[in-house]
Amino acid sequence: METKELTTEEKNCPLEKAVRAISGKWKIAIIWQIGKGEKRPSEFLRSIGKADRRVLSQQLSEMVTDGLLIKTAYNELPPRVEYTLTPKGENLVKILWELNEWGKQLHD
Amino acid sequence: METKELTTEEKNCPLEKAVRAISGKWKIAIIWQIGKGEKRPSEFLRSIGKADRRVLSQQLSEMVTDGLLIKTAYNELPPRVEYTLTPKGENLVKILWELNEWGKQLHD
């Protein structure tokens, strides 16, 4: 969802905050994949198809900052990075499952 | 949420359909206001602040097409138009209330 100029009221509105936290080309797709058990950017890139790696990593770090994901870097060669859901991220996945159910009622 | 080029799989994914149905600058704000009892475009324009009337009416008609809203035009002078939620729209409002709750956990 494009973020429009925000009034102070909008900035404090929890729904606006929630929508901003999940706006961004790949955020819902990423959270959805992690909710299904994927952990590594290479997996997200494969399952999300035409995601741009740079945009993907930008959105991953925004979601870490927002407290939705935990990033774990393993001290190995080659380097390995994994993302998992925080409790806040898990709660979002539950809402996305409801949105997914709701989407089944929509015709094309 | 910007809609990216869709693979066939994405087109059929209920979550993608749901996100597309609520993407658009004012759709969530409109649904939210109707869920709080507002009915008329003039009310939405007032409460959503800087909404553009033309874009607002485009998004209202998309939501009627998607089966989220019912448009009722009253044969009066001046003409009066009201929008109300369909059951599908009401179900969406329930999910938005949960997203609103979830948004309360997000810091600024």
Backbone of each chain as ProteinMPNN parsed JSONL, in Angstrom:
{"seq_chain_A": "METKELTTEEKNCPLEKAVRAISGKWKIAIIWQIGKGEKRPSEFLRSIGKADRRVLSQQLSEMVTDGLLIKTAYNELPPRVEYTLTPKGENLVKILWELNEWGKQLHD", "coords_chain_A": {"N_chain_A": [[0.896, -1.199, 0.0], [0.671, 2.129, -0.951], [2.369, 4.603, 0.944], [0.878, 7.371, 2.174], [1.126, 10.956, 2.721], [1.287, 11.54, 6.17], [-1.048, 12.397, 8.674], [-0.782, 13.515, 12.091], [-2.588, 12.118, 13.544], [-2.972, 9.891, 11.951], [-0.452, 8.809, 12.058], [-0.406, 7.782, 14.607], [-2.358, 5.918, 14.578], [-3.107, 2.609, 15.185], [-3.854, 0.77, 13.192], [-2.986, 1.971, 10.832], [-0.263, 1.934, 11.372], [0.155, -0.805, 11.395], [-0.482, -1.488, 8.768], [1.48, -0.028, 7.412], [3.706, -1.433, 8.323], [3.521, -3.795, 6.972], [3.456, -3.128, 4.394], [5.022, -2.893, 1.211], [6.742, -4.323, -1.376], [7.402, -7.116, -1.034], [6.92, -7.936, 1.546], [4.663, -9.242, 2.779], [4.681, -11.597, 1.335], [7.166, -12.638, 2.088], [6.881, -12.983, 4.897], [4.873, -14.832, 4.871], [6.097, -17.026, 3.626], [8.083, -17.588, 5.536], [6.457, -18.221, 7.617], [5.651, -20.623, 6.649], [7.805, -22.148, 7.085], [10.166, -21.646, 5.755], [13.553, -20.326, 5.849], [15.799, -19.077, 4.795], [17.247, -16.452, 2.812], [17.856, -17.282, 0.185], [15.96, -19.223, -0.223], [13.611, -17.719, -0.05], [13.909, -16.123, -2.288], [13.721, -17.989, -4.297], [11.093, -18.978, -3.94], [9.541, -16.721, -4.091], [9.823, -15.949, -6.567], [10.159, -13.474, -8.839], [11.565, -11.733, -7.11], [13.597, -8.94, -6.209], [16.893, -9.113, -5.182], [18.207, -7.122, -3.688], [16.173, -5.406, -2.872], [14.683, -7.213, -1.455], [16.425, -7.859, 0.702], [16.53, -5.406, 1.921], [13.909, -5.128, 2.792], [13.707, -7.297, 4.491], [15.467, -6.459, 6.52], [14.09, -4.239, 7.441], [11.913, -5.461, 8.579], [13.101, -6.845, 10.619], [13.935, -4.692, 12.177], [11.404, -3.706, 12.85], [10.648, -5.616, 14.57], [9.492, -8.011, 13.757], [10.844, -10.131, 12.732], [13.623, -12.343, 13.475], [17.05, -12.203, 12.914], [19.522, -14.525, 12.282], [22.921, -15.024, 12.145], [25.233, -17.339, 11.013], [28.437, -18.386, 11.974], [30.062, -19.439, 9.678], [31.612, -21.005, 6.799], [30.503, -21.47, 3.536], [29.11, -18.234, 4.527], [26.159, -18.276, 6.551], [22.809, -17.255, 6.818], [19.848, -16.908, 8.676], [16.296, -16.392, 8.98], [13.786, -15.988, 11.364], [10.485, -16.053, 12.854], [9.424, -13.629, 15.204], [7.449, -13.604, 18.272], [5.604, -11.541, 17.723], [5.692, -11.52, 14.973], [4.693, -14.057, 14.492], [2.079, -13.711, 15.388], [1.192, -11.998, 13.425], [1.24, -13.698, 11.219], [-0.863, -15.38, 11.818], [-3.019, -13.648, 11.43], [-2.681, -13.19, 8.736], [-3.318, -15.708, 7.776], [-6.048, -15.686, 8.216], [-6.754, -13.63, 6.513], [-6.085, -14.853, 4.175], [-7.994, -16.906, 4.101], [-10.231, -15.301, 3.883], [-9.75, -14.232, 1.414], [-10.43, -16.29, -0.253], [-13.066, -16.037, -0.792], [-13.184, -14.185, -2.71], [-13.893, -13.479, -6.058], [-12.228, -13.697, -9.31]], "CA_chain_A": [[0.0, 0.0, 0.0], [1.516, 3.329, -0.949], [2.167, 5.365, 2.189], [0.582, 8.762, 1.828], [1.517, 11.903, 3.766], [0.504, 11.117, 7.346], [-1.387, 13.354, 9.737], [-0.324, 12.977, 13.378], [-3.581, 11.123, 13.967], [-2.713, 8.658, 11.195], [0.801, 8.197, 12.516], [-0.625, 7.054, 15.861], [-3.426, 4.925, 14.425], [-2.473, 1.289, 15.137], [-4.099, 0.092, 11.914], [-2.071, 2.583, 9.858], [1.088, 1.425, 11.683], [0.206, -2.211, 10.97], [-0.465, -1.52, 7.294], [2.816, 0.422, 6.979], [4.706, -2.467, 8.642], [3.443, -4.924, 6.03], [3.478, -2.617, 3.009], [6.352, -3.127, 0.633], [6.454, -5.31, -2.414], [7.587, -8.548, -0.742], [6.866, -8.233, 2.983], [3.672, -10.269, 3.102], [5.134, -12.858, 0.729], [8.276, -13.15, 2.91], [6.341, -13.449, 6.182], [4.085, -16.016, 4.527], [7.045, -18.133, 3.386], [8.721, -17.942, 6.815], [5.396, -18.909, 8.364], [5.548, -22.005, 6.141], [8.994, -22.89, 7.486], [11.412, -21.248, 5.081], [14.388, -19.531, 6.755], [16.961, -18.43, 4.188], [16.958, -15.569, 1.684], [17.879, -18.007, -1.104], [14.654, -19.902, -0.335], [12.576, -16.711, -0.355], [14.111, -15.679, -3.671], [13.186, -19.048, -5.167], [9.626, -19.159, -3.878], [8.811, -15.486, -4.428], [9.973, -15.749, -8.007], [10.953, -12.375, -9.424], [11.96, -10.717, -6.122], [14.908, -8.333, -6.407], [17.662, -9.482, -3.981], [18.552, -5.928, -2.872], [14.923, -4.945, -2.244], [14.321, -8.268, -0.499], [17.224, -7.761, 1.945], [16.11, -4.15, 2.566], [12.621, -5.35, 3.475], [14.005, -8.199, 5.608], [16.064, -5.71, 7.652], [13.026, -3.387, 8.012], [11.05, -6.297, 9.417], [13.868, -7.115, 11.85], [13.823, -3.444, 12.959], [10.022, -3.598, 13.347], [10.423, -6.657, 15.581], [8.692, -9.129, 13.236], [11.748, -11.239, 12.404], [14.943, -12.421, 14.106], [18.06, -12.611, 11.949], [20.624, -15.253, 12.909], [24.029, -15.239, 11.202], [26.071, -18.438, 11.509], [29.846, -18.132, 11.691], [30.481, -20.603, 8.896], [31.965, -20.728, 5.406], [30.068, -20.105, 3.254], [28.283, -17.639, 5.603], [24.745, -18.696, 6.498], [21.907, -16.343, 7.543], [18.478, -17.416, 8.727], [15.286, -15.506, 9.566], [12.664, -16.671, 12.017], [9.449, -15.13, 13.328], [9.255, -13.307, 16.629], [6.026, -13.773, 18.626], [4.833, -10.514, 16.996], [5.621, -12.016, 13.593], [3.765, -15.205, 14.496], [0.706, -13.18, 15.485], [0.844, -11.462, 12.105], [0.969, -14.839, 10.324], [-2.24, -15.841, 12.126], [-3.947, -12.713, 10.772], [-2.559, -13.422, 7.283], [-4.084, -16.924, 7.452], [-7.468, -15.269, 8.152], [-6.89, -12.846, 5.276], [-6.022, -15.869, 3.109], [-9.328, -17.523, 4.089], [-11.15, -14.277, 3.38], [-9.461, -14.066, -0.018], [-11.038, -17.389, -1.023], [-14.418, -15.634, -1.201], [-13.1, -13.187, -3.781], [-13.751, -14.044, -7.41], [-11.064, -13.071, -10.002]], "C_chain_A": [[0.91, 1.217, 0.0], [1.297, 4.039, 0.382], [1.988, 6.825, 1.78], [1.129, 9.66, 2.922], [0.65, 11.637, 4.994], [0.213, 12.292, 8.267], [-0.903, 12.724, 11.046], [-1.279, 11.863, 13.814], [-3.295, 9.787, 13.27], [-1.462, 7.97, 11.721], [0.553, 7.357, 13.766], [-1.665, 5.96, 15.719], [-2.78, 3.553, 14.27], [-2.668, 0.582, 13.796], [-3.165, 0.648, 10.836], [-0.65, 2.051, 10.077], [1.228, 0.004, 11.163], [0.333, -2.287, 9.452], [0.9, -1.066, 6.786], [3.843, -0.678, 7.201], [4.663, -3.618, 7.635], [3.359, -4.449, 4.576], [4.9, -2.765, 2.477], [6.199, -4.37, -0.207], [6.457, -6.764, -1.928], [7.277, -8.935, 0.707], [5.867, -9.331, 3.329], [4.114, -11.624, 2.544], [6.245, -13.484, 1.58], [7.741, -13.753, 4.214], [5.593, -14.775, 5.969], [4.992, -17.228, 4.336], [7.711, -18.567, 4.698], [7.703, -18.674, 7.689], [5.24, -20.343, 7.918], [6.853, -22.767, 6.384], [10.278, -22.491, 6.775], [12.208, -20.335, 6.005], [15.398, -18.664, 6.023], [16.583, -17.613, 2.953], [16.949, -16.303, 0.338], [16.553, -18.735, -1.316], [13.557, -18.902, -0.702], [12.674, -16.308, -1.826], [13.53, -16.701, -4.635], [11.667, -19.043, -5.138], [8.877, -17.884, -4.25], [9.04, -15.121, -5.895], [10.817, -14.537, -8.337], [11.365, -11.33, -8.399], [13.362, -10.223, -6.454], [15.688, -8.509, -5.105], [17.89, -8.272, -3.073], [17.298, -5.433, -2.126], [14.515, -5.945, -1.16], [15.109, -8.085, 0.802], [16.894, -6.455, 2.676], [14.835, -4.402, 3.387], [12.791, -6.324, 4.64], [14.551, -7.378, 6.782], [15.028, -4.759, 8.263], [12.153, -4.208, 8.965], [11.776, -6.749, 10.685], [13.752, -5.895, 12.764], [12.431, -3.321, 13.586], [9.69, -4.693, 14.356], [9.582, -7.812, 15.091], [9.556, -10.361, 13.012], [13.004, -11.172, 13.26], [15.912, -12.908, 13.036], [19.183, -13.308, 12.702], [21.689, -15.504, 11.849], [24.946, -16.297, 11.799], [27.509, -18.21, 11.057], [30.447, -19.325, 10.942], [30.973, -20.133, 7.531], [31.318, -21.783, 4.525], [29.16, -19.575, 4.375], [26.818, -18.034, 5.436], [23.924, -17.739, 7.35], [20.509, -16.949, 7.526], [17.563, -16.399, 9.399], [14.187, -16.358, 10.185], [11.704, -15.618, 12.562], [9.593, -14.863, 14.825], [7.803, -13.63, 16.987], [5.13, -12.774, 17.876], [4.655, -10.948, 15.528], [4.657, -13.18, 13.489], [2.32, -14.74, 14.578], [0.25, -12.618, 14.144], [0.493, -12.605, 11.147], [-0.443, -15.373, 10.563], [-3.264, -14.945, 11.415], [-3.886, -12.921, 9.255], [-3.304, -14.686, 6.87], [-5.572, -16.57, 7.346], [-7.715, -14.48, 6.88], [-6.885, -13.79, 4.076], [-7.384, -16.565, 2.977], [-10.322, -16.557, 3.465], [-10.975, -14.115, 1.871], [-10.101, -15.149, -0.873], [-12.436, -17.017, -1.497], [-14.389, -14.715, -2.417], [-13.022, -13.9, -5.13], [-12.62, -13.284, -8.097], [-11.378, -11.701, -10.532]], "O_chain_A": [[1.807, 1.335, 0.835], [0.178, 4.075, 0.894], [2.846, 7.418, 1.127], [1.558, 9.16, 3.962], [-0.57, 11.519, 4.883], [1.101, 13.077, 8.598], [-0.644, 11.522, 11.094], [-0.874, 10.837, 14.36], [-3.359, 8.717, 13.876], [-1.396, 6.745, 11.823], [1.215, 6.34, 13.973], [-1.844, 5.155, 16.632], [-1.997, 3.337, 13.345], [-1.774, -0.115, 13.316], [-2.62, -0.105, 10.029], [0.072, 1.758, 9.124], [2.246, -0.366, 10.577], [1.145, -3.044, 8.92], [1.428, -1.645, 5.837], [4.749, -0.856, 6.387], [5.651, -4.333, 7.463], [3.211, -5.25, 3.653], [5.862, -2.76, 3.246], [5.591, -5.353, 0.219], [5.619, -7.559, -2.352], [7.356, -10.11, 1.066], [6.186, -10.247, 4.087], [3.945, -12.66, 3.187], [6.274, -14.699, 1.775], [8.092, -14.872, 4.588], [5.679, -15.698, 6.779], [4.694, -18.319, 4.821], [7.885, -19.76, 4.946], [8.04, -19.617, 8.404], [4.766, -21.191, 8.674], [6.995, -23.907, 5.94], [11.36, -22.943, 7.148], [11.631, -19.645, 6.846], [15.821, -17.633, 6.545], [15.73, -18.011, 2.159], [16.143, -15.994, -0.539], [16.076, -18.854, -2.444], [12.696, -19.18, -1.536], [11.664, -16.171, -2.516], [12.93, -16.348, -5.65], [11.022, -19.098, -6.185], [7.723, -17.94, -4.674], [8.521, -14.122, -6.392], [12.034, -14.547, -8.149], [11.509, -10.158, -8.748], [14.208, -10.987, -6.92], [15.215, -8.107, -4.041], [17.784, -8.374, -1.851], [17.344, -5.094, -0.943], [14.058, -5.558, -0.084], [14.53, -8.148, 1.886], [16.966, -6.396, 3.903], [14.711, -3.946, 4.523], [12.107, -6.203, 5.657], [14.136, -7.586, 7.922], [15.071, -4.493, 9.464], [11.715, -3.722, 10.007], [11.141, -7.007, 11.707], [13.505, -6.027, 13.962], [12.301, -2.88, 14.728], [8.601, -4.711, 14.93], [9.006, -8.536, 15.903], [9.075, -11.491, 13.088], [13.406, -10.101, 13.715], [15.647, -13.889, 12.34], [19.737, -12.752, 13.651], [21.424, -16.103, 10.807], [25.386, -16.177, 12.942], [27.761, -17.882, 9.897], [31.225, -20.103, 11.494], [30.764, -18.978, 7.159], [31.579, -22.963, 4.762], [28.522, -20.353, 5.084], [26.307, -18.114, 4.319], [24.3, -17.443, 8.484], [20.044, -17.441, 6.498], [17.99, -15.641, 10.271], [13.725, -17.33, 9.587], [12.06, -14.449, 12.711], [9.854, -15.778, 15.606], [7.002, -13.904, 16.093], [4.029, -13.123, 17.449], [3.592, -10.757, 14.937], [3.898, -13.287, 12.526], [1.441, -15.3, 13.924], [-0.916, -12.739, 13.768], [-0.444, -12.489, 10.357], [-1.133, -15.768, 9.623], [-4.253, -15.434, 10.869], [-4.906, -12.841, 8.571], [-3.857, -14.757, 5.772], [-6.275, -17.095, 6.482], [-8.755, -14.634, 6.238], [-7.586, -13.563, 3.089], [-7.866, -16.785, 1.866], [-11.145, -16.937, 2.632], [-11.944, -13.888, 1.145], [-10.296, -14.961, -2.074], [-12.946, -17.584, -2.464], [-15.408, -14.487, -3.069], [-12.203, -14.798, -5.327], [-12.098, -12.323, -7.532], [-10.515, -11.057, -11.128]]}, "seq_chain_B": "METKELTTEEKNCPLEKAVRAISGKWKIAIIWQIGKGEKRPSEFLRSIGKADRRVLSQQLSEMVTDGLLIKTAYNELPPRVEYTLTPKGENLVKILWELNEWGKQLHD", "coords_chain_B": {"N_chain_B": [[-0.341, -1.687, -1.191], [2.045, -2.124, -3.667], [1.146, -3.618, -6.746], [2.736, -6.283, -8.098], [4.048, -7.774, -11.158], [2.173, -10.636, -11.867], [2.524, -14.089, -11.255], [0.873, -17.058, -12.495], [0.374, -18.649, -10.367], [0.459, -16.83, -8.298], [-1.709, -15.274, -8.964], [-3.802, -16.951, -8.324], [-3.537, -17.289, -5.657], [-5.135, -17.053, -2.616], [-4.402, -15.227, -0.587], [-2.889, -13.312, -1.945], [-4.905, -12.352, -3.601], [-6.577, -11.231, -1.671], [-4.941, -9.243, -0.598], [-4.598, -7.655, -2.864], [-7.216, -6.783, -3.152], [-7.493, -5.016, -1.083], [-5.554, -3.238, -1.454], [-4.471, 0.013, -2.372], [-4.709, 3.422, -2.171], [-6.73, 4.397, -0.357], [-8.414, 2.376, 0.454], [-8.424, 0.688, 2.782], [-8.764, 2.633, 4.715], [-11.275, 3.636, 4.023], [-12.961, 1.374, 4.315], [-12.643, 1.001, 6.99], [-13.767, 3.335, 8.064], [-16.427, 3.005, 7.207], [-16.993, 0.741, 8.597], [-17.142, 1.887, 11.035], [-19.492, 3.138, 10.924], [-19.883, 5.218, 9.17], [-21.363, 6.442, 6.08], [-21.466, 7.979, 3.791], [-19.862, 9.457, 0.911], [-19.045, 12.121, 1.344], [-18.618, 12.118, 4.057], [-16.519, 10.288, 4.274], [-14.536, 11.684, 2.923], [-14.164, 13.809, 4.65], [-13.258, 12.523, 7.009], [-11.059, 11.115, 6.15], [-9.343, 12.956, 5.489], [-6.941, 14.134, 3.445], [-7.943, 12.899, 1.127], [-8.348, 12.281, -2.368], [-11.081, 13.185, -4.269], [-11.801, 12.004, -6.736], [-10.164, 9.741, -6.912], [-11.018, 8.465, -4.659], [-13.701, 7.855, -5.312], [-13.276, 6.108, -7.4], [-12.048, 4.004, -6.064], [-14.038, 3.281, -4.313], [-15.915, 2.274, -6.152], [-14.492, 0.099, -7.14], [-14.487, -1.494, -4.907], [-17.141, -2.044, -4.638], [-17.498, -3.594, -6.927], [-15.84, -5.742, -6.228], [-17.382, -6.858, -4.339], [-17.392, -6.013, -1.688], [-18.678, -3.779, -0.77], [-21.947, -2.244, -0.727], [-23.645, -0.112, -2.867], [-25.975, 2.422, -2.483], [-28.256, 4.415, -4.131], [-30.163, 7.253, -3.642], [-33.249, 8.471, -4.783], [-33.389, 11.46, -4.824], [-33.388, 15.038, -4.332], [-30.971, 17.238, -3.14], [-29.065, 14.656, -4.933], [-28.528, 11.567, -3.211], [-26.082, 9.329, -2.022], [-25.224, 6.244, -0.601], [-22.96, 4.042, 1.125], [-22.645, 0.729, 2.185], [-21.533, -2.101, 4.143], [-21.087, -5.326, 2.738], [-21.695, -8.778, 3.746], [-19.189, -9.95, 3.25], [-17.575, -7.718, 3.323], [-17.95, -7.011, 5.968], [-16.705, -9.163, 7.218], [-14.106, -8.616, 6.502], [-13.664, -6.262, 7.928], [-13.6, -7.27, 10.518], [-11.156, -8.62, 10.453], [-9.495, -6.458, 10.032], [-9.799, -5.161, 12.474], [-8.391, -6.916, 14.081], [-5.878, -6.62, 12.969], [-5.509, -4.009, 13.667], [-5.34, -4.214, 16.457], [-3.001, -5.726, 16.555], [-1.271, -3.869, 15.532], [-0.886, -2.21, 17.655], [1.186, -3.202, 19.095], [3.36, -2.351, 17.788], [6.168, -0.266, 17.819], [7.018, 3.254, 17.187]], "CA_chain_B": [[0.798, -2.533, -1.6], [2.149, -2.101, -5.137], [0.911, -4.965, -7.272], [3.826, -6.616, -9.01], [3.65, -8.729, -12.194], [1.739, -11.818, -11.12], [2.582, -15.414, -11.877], [-0.446, -17.666, -12.402], [0.224, -19.155, -8.994], [0.142, -15.682, -7.427], [-3.069, -14.806, -9.287], [-4.794, -17.813, -7.681], [-3.294, -17.385, -4.218], [-6.168, -16.253, -1.936], [-3.814, -14.112, 0.172], [-2.558, -12.28, -2.925], [-6.187, -11.737, -4.018], [-7.058, -10.411, -0.547], [-4.082, -8.056, -0.507], [-4.926, -6.791, -4.011], [-8.554, -6.199, -2.945], [-7.431, -3.934, -0.083], [-4.474, -2.296, -1.783], [-5.044, 1.223, -2.983], [-4.41, 4.434, -1.153], [-7.743, 4.728, 0.656], [-9.405, 1.312, 0.643], [-8.525, 0.273, 4.186], [-9.312, 3.761, 5.483], [-12.714, 3.715, 3.702], [-13.636, 0.225, 4.939], [-12.559, 1.257, 8.435], [-14.766, 4.374, 8.383], [-17.774, 2.425, 7.047], [-17.145, -0.164, 9.738], [-17.462, 2.701, 12.232], [-20.849, 3.673, 10.768], [-20.047, 6.258, 8.128], [-22.031, 5.883, 4.893], [-21.502, 8.839, 2.606], [-18.544, 9.906, 0.443], [-18.648, 13.389, 1.968], [-18.094, 11.782, 5.395], [-15.183, 9.67, 4.113], [-13.599, 12.751, 2.531], [-13.844, 14.598, 5.85], [-12.478, 11.792, 8.031], [-9.781, 10.608, 5.629], [-8.476, 14.131, 5.32], [-6.485, 14.636, 2.139], [-8.285, 11.98, 0.028], [-8.732, 12.906, -3.639], [-12.462, 12.733, -4.512], [-11.888, 11.131, -7.928], [-9.535, 8.465, -6.569], [-11.901, 7.875, -3.652], [-14.889, 7.242, -5.932], [-12.768, 4.964, -8.176], [-11.781, 2.887, -5.152], [-15.342, 2.839, -3.838], [-16.584, 1.434, -7.16], [-13.762, -1.179, -7.196], [-14.879, -2.32, -3.758], [-18.487, -2.552, -4.947], [-17.273, -4.69, -7.896], [-15.236, -6.874, -5.505], [-18.384, -7.43, -3.425], [-17.151, -5.616, -0.288], [-19.602, -2.7, -0.414], [-23.182, -2.053, -1.495], [-23.906, 1.309, -3.117], [-27.407, 2.715, -2.597], [-28.477, 5.793, -4.582], [-31.533, 7.643, -3.299], [-33.814, 9.325, -5.829], [-33.754, 12.689, -4.097], [-32.615, 16.234, -4.693], [-29.834, 16.796, -3.954], [-28.912, 13.195, -4.957], [-27.827, 11.05, -2.029], [-25.507, 7.993, -2.234], [-24.674, 5.677, 0.636], [-22.246, 2.768, 0.989], [-22.687, -0.134, 3.372], [-20.718, -3.308, 4.01], [-21.666, -6.653, 2.506], [-21.119, -9.716, 4.729], [-17.759, -10.112, 2.942], [-16.948, -6.493, 3.834], [-17.959, -7.098, 7.441], [-15.648, -10.108, 7.624], [-12.821, -7.916, 6.355], [-13.542, -5.315, 9.054], [-13.166, -8.055, 11.709], [-9.716, -8.875, 10.306], [-8.818, -5.16, 10.218], [-9.761, -4.898, 13.93], [-7.266, -7.721, 14.622], [-4.644, -5.963, 12.493], [-5.42, -2.793, 14.487], [-4.808, -4.683, 17.754], [-1.613, -6.129, 16.316], [-0.507, -2.636, 15.296], [-0.615, -1.543, 18.946], [2.471, -3.7, 19.61], [4.458, -1.788, 17.005], [6.619, 1.065, 18.267], [7.035, 4.193, 16.027]], "C_chain_B": [[0.855, -2.483, -3.105], [1.845, -3.511, -5.62], [1.994, -5.222, -8.308], [3.269, -7.497, -10.111], [3.32, -10.043, -11.508], [1.963, -13.086, -11.918], [1.187, -16.005, -11.746], [-0.701, -18.124, -10.971], [-0.208, -18.003, -8.092], [-1.298, -15.237, -7.674], [-4.098, -15.632, -8.528], [-4.637, -17.861, -6.179], [-4.293, -16.467, -3.503], [-5.597, -15.052, -1.191], [-3.462, -12.97, -0.781], [-3.843, -11.57, -3.375], [-6.679, -10.788, -2.937], [-6.251, -9.112, -0.484], [-4.385, -7.109, -1.665], [-6.255, -6.075, -3.777], [-8.494, -5.038, -1.951], [-6.266, -2.986, -0.353], [-5.073, -1.106, -2.503], [-5.098, 2.24, -1.861], [-5.451, 4.541, -0.037], [-8.624, 3.567, 1.066], [-9.547, 0.901, 2.105], [-9.146, 1.394, 5.015], [-10.826, 3.855, 5.267], [-13.474, 2.611, 4.441], [-13.729, 0.462, 6.455], [-13.617, 2.278, 8.839], [-16.18, 3.803, 8.248], [-18.042, 1.463, 8.203], [-17.503, 0.591, 11.001], [-18.797, 3.427, 12.028], [-21.001, 4.759, 9.725], [-20.616, 5.613, 6.868], [-21.772, 6.698, 3.633], [-20.114, 9.359, 2.226], [-18.091, 11.211, 1.111], [-18.066, 13.132, 3.365], [-16.691, 11.19, 5.277], [-14.152, 10.758, 3.816], [-13.191, 13.556, 3.763], [-12.911, 13.803, 6.759], [-11.151, 11.295, 7.476], [-8.851, 11.772, 5.284], [-8.166, 14.4, 3.864], [-6.854, 13.685, 0.996], [-8.71, 12.788, -1.192], [-10.092, 12.325, -4.027], [-12.555, 11.737, -5.671], [-11.314, 9.738, -7.611], [-10.439, 7.716, -5.581], [-13.085, 7.177, -4.341], [-14.477, 6.063, -6.804], [-12.616, 3.759, -7.242], [-13.083, 2.371, -4.535], [-15.98, 1.905, -4.874], [-15.838, 0.103, -7.32], [-14.225, -2.098, -6.072], [-16.317, -2.813, -3.903], [-18.341, -3.746, -5.899], [-16.729, -5.93, -7.189], [-16.196, -7.485, -4.486], [-18.155, -7.076, -1.974], [-18.182, -4.583, 0.182], [-20.86, -2.765, -1.282], [-23.393, -0.545, -1.64], [-25.408, 1.503, -3.271], [-27.56, 4.178, -2.985], [-29.941, 6.129, -4.326], [-32.021, 8.669, -4.309], [-34.341, 10.617, -5.195], [-33.014, 13.863, -4.709], [-32.212, 16.954, -3.417], [-29.677, 15.264, -3.872], [-28.116, 12.729, -3.741], [-27.356, 9.631, -2.348], [-24.947, 7.5, -0.911], [-23.999, 4.35, 0.338], [-22.36, 2.001, 2.296], [-21.897, -1.402, 3.083], [-21.572, -4.509, 3.643], [-21.16, -7.568, 3.627], [-19.61, -9.903, 4.518], [-16.979, -8.891, 3.474], [-16.874, -6.523, 5.352], [-16.879, -8.053, 7.945], [-14.273, -9.455, 7.52], [-12.61, -6.963, 7.531], [-13.084, -6.051, 10.316], [-11.661, -8.283, 11.66], [-8.944, -7.565, 10.525], [-8.757, -4.79, 11.707], [-8.596, -5.684, 14.555], [-5.942, -7.098, 14.21], [-4.408, -4.691, 13.312], [-4.845, -3.138, 15.873], [-3.329, -5.003, 17.614], [-0.729, -4.89, 16.158], [-0.133, -1.929, 16.588], [0.722, -1.99, 19.521], [3.649, -3.025, 18.915], [4.867, -0.44, 17.588], [6.727, 1.941, 17.025], [8.272, 4.035, 15.185]], "O_chain_B": [[-0.141, -2.757, -3.774], [2.238, -4.489, -4.983], [2.144, -4.469, -9.271], [2.122, -7.934, -10.018], [4.084, -10.519, -10.668], [1.637, -13.156, -13.103], [0.385, -15.503, -10.958], [-1.806, -18.012, -10.439], [-1.094, -18.146, -7.25], [-2.019, -14.874, -6.745], [-5.14, -15.114, -8.128], [-5.494, -18.408, -5.484], [-4.311, -15.26, -3.741], [-6.214, -13.987, -1.156], [-3.702, -11.803, -0.472], [-3.868, -10.348, -3.514], [-7.139, -9.684, -3.23], [-6.811, -8.026, -0.337], [-4.425, -5.894, -1.475], [-6.415, -4.913, -4.149], [-9.362, -4.165, -1.976], [-6.018, -2.054, 0.412], [-6.094, -1.237, -3.178], [-5.491, 1.929, -0.737], [-5.086, 4.755, 1.119], [-9.492, 3.725, 1.925], [-10.662, 0.779, 2.612], [-9.953, 1.14, 5.909], [-11.574, 4.12, 6.208], [-14.483, 2.863, 5.099], [-14.737, 0.167, 7.096], [-14.292, 2.099, 9.852], [-17.041, 4.086, 9.082], [-19.157, 1.378, 8.718], [-18.088, 0.03, 11.928], [-19.192, 4.24, 12.864], [-22.117, 5.181, 9.422], [-20.403, 4.43, 6.602], [-21.849, 6.167, 2.525], [-19.295, 9.663, 3.093], [-16.909, 11.387, 1.408], [-17.149, 13.825, 3.804], [-15.793, 11.523, 6.051], [-13.052, 10.763, 4.37], [-12.03, 13.938, 3.91], [-11.9, 14.325, 7.227], [-10.209, 11.074, 8.237], [-7.719, 11.573, 4.844], [-9.037, 14.849, 3.119], [-6.152, 13.658, -0.015], [-9.345, 13.835, -1.072], [-10.243, 11.105, -4.106], [-13.292, 10.753, -5.598], [-11.883, 8.712, -7.982], [-10.598, 6.498, -5.663], [-13.43, 6.047, -3.995], [-15.242, 5.108, -6.941], [-13.005, 2.641, -7.583], [-13.22, 1.177, -4.268], [-16.525, 0.862, -4.513], [-16.464, -0.918, -7.603], [-14.343, -3.311, -6.249], [-16.678, -3.861, -3.368], [-18.979, -4.781, -5.706], [-17.119, -7.05, -7.518], [-15.883, -8.491, -3.848], [-18.669, -7.765, -1.092], [-18.516, -4.516, 1.364], [-20.84, -3.267, -2.406], [-23.328, 0.2, -0.662], [-26.046, 0.836, -4.087], [-27.076, 5.072, -2.291], [-30.842, 5.395, -4.734], [-31.309, 9.614, -4.65], [-35.545, 10.83, -5.054], [-32.106, 13.679, -5.52], [-33.108, 17.269, -2.634], [-30.089, 14.643, -2.892], [-27.174, 13.386, -3.3], [-28.119, 8.823, -2.876], [-24.281, 8.242, -0.19], [-24.399, 3.623, -0.572], [-22.191, 2.563, 3.377], [-21.628, -1.734, 1.928], [-22.664, -4.686, 4.184], [-20.276, -7.168, 4.385], [-18.848, -10.0, 5.48], [-15.875, -9.025, 4.002], [-15.876, -6.118, 5.949], [-16.226, -7.796, 8.957], [-13.39, -9.705, 8.34], [-11.505, -6.868, 8.067], [-12.282, -5.528, 11.09], [-10.969, -8.162, 12.671], [-7.871, -7.566, 11.129], [-7.786, -4.181, 12.156], [-7.905, -5.183, 15.442], [-4.997, -7.049, 14.998], [-3.268, -4.335, 13.614], [-3.974, -2.435, 16.385], [-2.511, -4.604, 18.443], [0.42, -4.875, 16.6], [0.816, -1.145, 16.625], [1.33, -1.282, 20.323], [4.786, -3.108, 19.378], [4.023, 0.424, 17.825], [6.548, 1.445, 15.913], [8.435, 4.739, 14.189]]}, "name": "protein", "num_of_chains": 2, "seq": "METKELTTEEKNCPLEKAVRAISGKWKIAIIWQIGKGEKRPSEFLRSIGKADRRVLSQQLSEMVTDGLLIKTAYNELPPRVEYTLTPKGENLVKILWELNEWGKQLHDMETKELTTEEKNCPLEKAVRAISGKWKIAIIWQIGKGEKRPSEFLRSIGKADRRVLSQQLSEMVTDGLLIKTAYNELPPRVEYTLTPKGENLVKILWELNEWGKQLHD"}
